[in-house]
Amino acid sequence: MKKPDSIATDYSNRFNQYIWLTERRSDLLYYFESRNLAHGRISTEAFWSVVPRTSIWQIPRLGARDADGWFGIAGDHPTDVVLMNNVDRDPRKVLDHFVNKWLHASSRLKGGDDSGAFRIEQIDQRLAIGLLIEDRAKRIQRLVATEALWPSQSPTPASQ
């Protein structure tokens, strides 16, 4: 009997997808709690996702039912949020927003500057963190550019 080279999680399995998405929801809950941001109940269903890469969630404001709030993103990249009022409610455009934000932040960090968008406690880690954020932004940028994920939409500026 041949031994497998590695044990990898099977994300085609709905149970494993559920576990991964539940963990991403927890990442967003931690994000809000660590910043003392009041928010409404985060749905157990992601707004959009590509498991195990990324997920987008709608987070309502506390007391504002189905009104404005945030889009949160969690996955194999920084956990981050944007006000719904600041971005189109199209998942592709939400992803593109984070790509642009992270590429700008990574450029500043790689230059040794504060990005303002990320909490970097150790100044000497700015370059390494900037490179990591740039890598993750480029991975998400590839998703934005993958037409198969967006069959009924035209390309966004970042993917052209």
WOQUIJO-V691922 format. One record per backbone hydrogen bond with DSSP energy under -0.5 kcal/mol. NH is the residue of the N-H (numbers start at 1). CO is the residue of the C=O. Records with the same first field share a line. If there is no record, write none. Layout:
# WOQUIJO-V691922
NH=CO / CO
This chain:
# WOQUIJO-V691922
8=6
11=9
13=10
17=13
18=14
19=15
20=16
21=17
22=18
23=19
24=20
25=21
26=22
27=23
28=24
29=25
30=26
31=27
32=28
33=29
34=30
35=31 / 32
36=33
37=32
38=36
40=60
43=41 / 58
47=56
48=56
50=54
53=50
54=50
55=74
56=48
57=72
59=57 / 70
60=58
61=68
64=61
65=63
67=64
70=59
71=82
72=57 / 70
73=80
74=55
75=77
76=53
77=75
80=73
82=71
84=69
86=83
87=84
91=89
93=90
94=90
95=91
96=92
97=93
98=94
99=95
100=96
101=97
102=98
103=99
104=100
105=101
106=102
107=103
108=104
109=105
110=106
111=107
112=109
113=108
120=118
121=119
123=121
125=122
126=123
129=125
130=126
131=127
132=128
133=129
134=130
135=131
136=132
137=133
138=134
139=135
140=136
141=137
142=138
143=139
144=140
145=141
146=142 / 143
147=145
149=146
150=147
153=150
159=156
160=157
